[in-house]
Amino acid sequence: MTLSQDHKYSHRKKNLWAGILFGLGFVAFIDETIFHQLLHWHKFYDRSTTSAGLISDGLFHAFSWFATVGGLYLVADLMRRRAFWHKMFWGGKLLGGGGFQLYDGTIQHKLMRLHQIRYHVDILPYDLIWNITAVIMIIAGLLLIRSARNDSIRANGGETLAL
């Protein structure tokens, strides 16, 4: 293994967390922008007044940007160190985005009942698409992470590196 490969692989956790934070923030941003602001399907918290819903959307939007900026801060640090690992980052991005979406679709929509995807329609198709998409993202992310780990093992001559 070359010194630059060893250096890159020594930062695998940071690459993974950069992707997870960025993916979580990005999917939250898409959710908030499309479903909350453009389509007006729901607010983050729909069990109160419109004003409370708008405040909850503002807090949700801030959270999504903090996660996105935090992930990009880690990417900038990795780039500066010449340790950015695309495959691990993209695996983390899909895992973080899918994890957020599955959490939103199961915990926030169904268990806590903070909001639904839509109201006054048959919700089942929306729930299925939302949650199946999340599971596909998680699986794809896990496959990319495993592939990146296998690259790391091959580069180390078969020696397993802890993630």
Helices and strands as residue ranges (DSSP letters): H 3-9, H 12-30, I 31-38, H 50-80, H 86-103, I 104-111, H 124-155
